[in-house]
Every structure is written in structure tokens, then in C-alpha cells.
């Protein structure tokens, strides 16, 4: 059949690509998981604000 595009996987891979644009998220420097989660939220907020502007 060949290559079949999986919609959900594409969305996840695209989102991970966006997150990797933030230098601090490329390596896990944080000690607490909540700090890493907070930086992910901040990065996604920044990405969405830039897309809306």
C-alpha cells in the first residue's frame, strides 16, 4: 500500500518540533518535573501568541 499518513502522529511530531525551538527544552536541565512542565507551558504560550500576532 505504501506510505499512509497518520493524522494524530503528525500533530504530535509537529508539536515536538515547535517545542525543540526553545533552547532550554532541548536538554533537560531542570531538577523538578514541575519546572520542566512549566517551561513547556511557557513555550507553547509563546508559540501561540506569536501565531496570533
C-alpha positions as CSV (number, residue, x, y, z in Angstrom):
1,X,0.0,0.0,0.0
2,X,2.9,2.4,0.7
3,X,3.0,5.4,3.0
4,X,-0.1,6.2,5.0
5,X,-0.3,9.5,6.8
6,X,-1.4,9.2,10.4
7,X,-3.1,12.5,11.4
8,X,-2.6,12.3,15.2
9,X,1.0,11.3,14.9
10,X,1.7,14.2,12.6
11,X,0.2,16.7,15.1
12,X,2.3,15.3,17.9
13,X,5.5,15.3,15.8
14,X,4.8,18.9,14.7
15,X,4.3,20.0,18.3
16,X,7.5,18.4,19.4
17,X,9.3,20.2,16.6
18,X,7.9,23.5,17.8
19,X,9.0,22.7,21.4
20,X,12.5,22.0,20.2
21,X,12.9,25.5,19.0
22,X,13.2,26.5,22.7
23,X,16.9,26.0,23.6
24,X,16.1,25.3,27.3
25,X,13.8,22.4,26.4
26,X,16.4,20.7,24.1
27,X,18.3,19.4,27.2
28,X,16.7,18.6,30.5
29,X,18.5,20.8,32.9
30,X,15.7,21.0,35.4
31,X,15.7,19.1,38.7
32,X,12.0,19.0,39.3
33,X,9.5,17.7,36.7
34,X,7.1,20.6,37.5
35,X,9.8,23.1,36.4
36,X,10.1,21.3,33.0
37,X,6.3,21.2,32.7
38,X,6.2,24.9,33.4
39,X,8.7,25.7,30.7
40,X,6.7,23.6,28.2
41,X,3.6,25.6,29.0
42,X,5.5,28.9,28.7
43,X,7.0,27.8,25.3
44,X,3.6,26.8,24.0
45,X,2.1,30.1,25.2
46,X,4.9,32.0,23.4
47,X,4.3,30.0,20.2
48,X,0.6,30.5,20.2
49,X,0.9,34.3,20.9
50,X,3.4,34.6,18.0
51,X,1.0,32.8,15.7
52,X,-1.9,35.0,16.7
53,X,0.0,38.2,16.3
